[in-house]
């Protein structure tokens, strides 16, 4: 049995994750004074983590109902 979140919980998790990652990037830029290139690399790392969680089917985003779900043929 794989551990996975329901679509609404996944959407909330992704929203909080994106806001927190942006906050951390801006915090690092102002307090630690890292360059913009380093900030972009950190941002890409955050996106890769999110992408891996979706590919592993831990997150099942519904994108807050904005897109129609794909029908799967069985």
N, C-alpha and C positions, 0 to 999 in steps of 0.2 A: 504494500500500500504506500503510495507516494503522498508526501505531505504537500498540500496546495491550498491556496487561499481562494475564496469565492470571488466572483468578478467585482462586486461592490467593495469588498475588503481590499482587493488588489488595486482598484482605482484609488482608494483612499491612501493606501501604502505608497503608491507611486507619486501621488500628489505631495504627500508629506516628505518623501525622499527627495523630490526635485527641489522643493522649497528649502529643505535643510542643506542640500548640497550647494545650492546657490548662495545661501547665507555663509557657509563655510568658505567658499571661494572668495566672496567679497571680504570676509573677515581676514583671511590670509593675505589678500592684496593690500589691505590698509594697515594692519598691525605688523605683519612680518615683512611687508613690502617685497613680495615676490614679483617677478616680471609677468607680463601678460601671457607670454609663451608658457610659463610654468602653470599659470592658472588654466590655460586651455588644456594642457596635459592632464591636470587634475580633473577637469570637467569630463574629458574623454574617459578617464578611468571610472568615474561615477556612472557614465552612460554604459560602459562595457559591463559593469556589475549588474546594472538593471537589465541589460540585454540578456545576460547569462541566466538571470532568474526567470525571465520570460521563456527562454529556450528550454530550460529545465522543467517547465510547466509548474513551477512553484507559484508564479504570478499568472493569473488569467485575466488580463485587462479587458474591460468592456468599453473603455474610453467614455465612461459616463453615459452610455447609450447614444453616442453621437453617430456611430456607424452601424449598419445592419450586420448581424452576425453571419458568418459564412456557413453554408449548409455543407455538411460532410456526408459523402457517399460511403455507405458501408456495404 
